[in-house]
């Protein structure tokens, strides 16, 4: 099976009341863990690559790793997506380089400038059989090259979405309703709450249109605990409650992005092995434990949060 776009994935997810997991990849172990979990649970998945991942692992290496995963898991739909493309050039490079989906993030620009940039990417992508995600509103937090302060973040304005989607021709839309990037999404003592009122108003404005949630890691406290007990220091790392993500997945949200949870699982495994036995120096001894943690995270998300098990 070849890589696919997200078009059919999102149609089925919208109609079925579930979401597709979009998991960030940086290396072989993460690709293996995600695709093995999805294969065993017969779930469609999106493997997404950030600008930081391309700098770290090289575009070609990542594409070939994903192609290898296709060979190992021929029965599940896999899309390869650019996460937070900063400009037309990086989107074009990924479109020309084998990606089936790209995100152009013009949320930092004025509304009309965002429209113009997004439209340019859409026109090029559609001419090459690639789909496009865009963003309205600004998520707070830090993840790879994405850095937005709480003061600069803003919720998506429902009265802008119809004009934006119509004028750009974009295929899916990332919105800001209270999620944020990184492992420190909420202050201790506060009750995290997504703005479902904004989401439902957007659903009314653009019915049957696929919505995306970025910054949707839940920051599993068991992995935070393991990291901190084995030489790490993650103070007050708090994520999005999974019951709220389940609710979002039953609505117009067809794609939920998860990155920090994978990093936490991998790091917890590596730290635990090396802290317990400092004599270990074979990367296979600690990376296989980290990989198993990532696989467990992905399986849990597919089965218990996204609802995409058996939907391949």
Buried (B, 14 or more C-beta within 10 A) or exposed (E): EEBBBBBEBBEBBBEBEBBBBBBBBBBBBBBBBBBBBBBBBBBBBBBBBBBBBBEBBEBEEBBEBBBBBBEEBEEBBBBBBBBBBBBBEBBBBBBEBBBBBBBBBBBEEEBEEBBBBBBBBBEBBBEEEBBBBBBBBBBBBBBBBBEBEEEEBBBBBBEBBBEBBEBBBBBBBBBBBBBBBBBBBBEEEEEBEBBBEBBEBBBEBBEEBBBBBBBBBBBBEEBBEBBBEBEBEBEEBBBBBBEBBBBBBEBBBBBBBBBBBBBBBBBBBBBBBBBEEEEEEEEEEBBBBBBBBBBBBBBBBBBEBBBBBEBB
